[in-house]
Amino acid sequence: MRGAVIHAPGDVRFETLDDPRILHPTDAVIRTAATCVCGSDLWPYRGLEPIGDPHPMGHEYVGFVEEVGSEVTSVKPGQFVVGSFATSDNTCANCRNGFQSNCLHREFLSTCQADVVRIPQAQGTLVAVDGVPDEAFWPGLLAVSDVMGTGWWAADAAEVVPGSTAVVVGDGAVGLCAVIAARERGAERIIAMSRHEPRQRLAREFGATDIVTERGDEGVARIKELTGGIGADSVLECVGTAQAMRQALRSARPGGTVGFVGVPHEVAVDGQELFFSHVGLRGGPAPVRRYLPDLIDRVLTGRIEPGKVFDLTLPLEQVAEGYRAMDERRAVKALLRP
């Protein structure tokens, strides 16, 4: 098979790799129908995370089951499946508590920008779709495997409830999907923080009622101005930088909640400031598996269209161009088709 391999910052290649095979009775092997480049993939691509030896990339996928291990009964060869970027047995105590992304047997997938992928803990990780969905739904289902599931977790962690005011920090694919999630969870007012007009338009299409272009202290001041000087009930932090976290914490009202889902890079929280703010803080890797059945249904019934975050579609062999386009902000998110 062939797949993406990162060698150094800015250096992603499409190479011939060993075919994945069943290693454990809990594994499955799927043939990829669609995969993509994630915003978090840009951290090593930009040299902001160590790369080490060349290694495969990718953690978002939908595809067809080709083979299953002897202990896998929830899916079978030929089925179209969606899974999470974090594997889970879906039976341990953490999974039963709804935090499958902290499964006691968790692995983070990192080989999905390829023709074929081995999925550990397939029994609890994969969800089969009835029949084979029309290809028009594939982008939306692919989004569910990470960015839509992560956006939903941001809204859940930030305790978005009907009638509330929510602020979304970040206008990448996760931030845009977080706008969808806030709308679906009943937020009355959704303020998207974005400086890019194409992304602003999509945020409004997804349900944003206001756009704030300012960042940092100016952005916080604008949020306070829009919320009567108090701040928002819920703030969804979808970036992972120190500035974004400060902006999120200071945009929430006393008693409000910040849900942070951007992978933190050089983020430090001031304990004194957090203590006296009365702001709640919850985040971490999204427990996508918890939400998969519901989000798959919302996509297939046309209630949500998170696949619109894919504004560039390329053959898998052009994966390096997908990275370049996202790095240069020529694309929100690149979808790759084998």
Summary of the structure (lengths in Angstrom):
residues: 338
radius of gyration: 19.4
end to end distance: 10.5
largest distance: 59.5
contacts: 1267
relative contact order: 0.16
helix: 35%
strand: 26%
